[in-house]
Amino acid sequence: MPLHVAKYERRDSADRNQLGIAALEACRAARENPGVVSSLYYWINTDEIAIITDAEPGAWGQGSGNAPTTRSIKALFTLADLAKNTSSETWVDARGGSETYKVSES
């Protein structure tokens, strides 16, 4: 299953505790979406967090075709008020990568 990894850097005016609470809410909200298996956040350093969301293929993220829940949208805007999104990546597991490559050969 793909992992969706998003990194956020704390804004200078943001409280670290509020950032942690906002990240936790974003994870909880993500887990309510169909096809999302897990969503957790991690502190990278004192000013940066990463949210890693494990979801079924096509179930989460930009271009998935699934509309996020109202709670997810609210949580992401709250997070954006406290931190700047610095990167967003989708990591595909070995099986998914191999399957995608095989399709490209046909």
C-alpha positions in Angstrom: 0.0 0.0 0.0 1.2 3.5 -0.7 2.5 5.7 2.1 1.6 9.4 1.8 4.3 11.5 3.5 3.8 15.2 4.2 6.3 17.4 6.0 5.4 20.6 7.8 7.6 23.3 9.2 6.4 25.2 12.2 5.6 28.9 11.6 7.6 31.3 13.9 4.5 32.4 15.7 3.1 28.9 16.3 3.1 27.1 19.6 4.7 23.7 19.4 2.0 22.1 21.6 -0.7 23.5 19.3 1.1 22.2 16.3 1.3 18.7 17.9 -2.5 18.8 18.7 -3.3 20.0 15.1 -1.2 17.2 13.6 -2.9 14.6 15.8 -6.3 15.9 14.7 -5.2 15.7 11.1 -4.2 12.1 11.6 -7.5 11.2 13.3 -9.5 12.9 10.6 -7.5 11.1 7.9 -8.3 7.7 9.5 -12.0 8.4 9.1 -11.7 8.4 5.3 -12.5 5.1 3.5 -9.4 3.2 2.5 -7.1 4.9 5.0 -5.4 2.2 7.1 -3.4 4.4 9.4 -2.2 8.0 9.8 0.5 9.0 12.3 2.7 12.0 12.9 6.3 12.2 13.9 8.5 15.1 15.1 11.5 15.3 12.7 13.2 18.0 14.9 12.0 20.8 17.2 10.3 22.7 14.3 9.3 20.1 11.8 6.8 17.2 11.7 5.9 14.5 9.2 2.5 13.0 8.8 2.6 9.5 7.3 -0.7 8.1 6.0 -1.0 4.5 4.9 -3.9 4.0 2.5 -5.2 1.6 -0.1 -4.1 2.6 -3.7 -6.2 5.6 -4.9 -7.9 6.1 -1.6 -6.0 9.2 -0.2 -4.3 12.3 -1.4 -4.2 14.6 -4.4 -5.6 13.0 -7.6 -7.2 10.1 -5.7 -10.7 11.1 -6.8 -11.9 10.7 -3.3 -13.2 13.8 -1.6 -11.8 14.2 1.9 -14.2 14.5 4.8 -15.2 17.9 6.2 -13.2 17.1 9.3 -10.1 16.3 7.2 -10.4 19.6 5.4 -10.8 21.6 8.6 -7.9 19.8 10.2 -5.6 20.5 7.3 -6.5 24.2 7.3 -5.8 24.4 11.0 -2.5 22.7 10.5 -1.7 25.2 7.7 -2.3 28.1 10.1 0.5 26.7 12.3 2.9 25.1 9.9 4.0 25.4 6.3 3.8 22.3 4.1 7.3 21.8 2.8 6.9 18.5 0.9 4.3 15.9 0.0 5.3 12.6 -1.4 3.6 9.3 -2.2 5.8 6.2 -1.6 4.9 3.1 -3.4 5.8 -0.3 -2.0 7.9 -2.8 -4.0 4.9 -4.7 -5.3 3.1 -1.6 -6.4 6.3 -0.3 -8.1 6.8 -3.6 -9.9 3.2 -3.8 -11.1 3.4 -0.2 -12.4 6.6 -1.1 -14.3 5.0 -4.2 -15.8 2.0 -2.2 -17.0 4.5 0.3 -18.7 6.0 -2.5 -20.7 2.7 -3.6 -22.3 
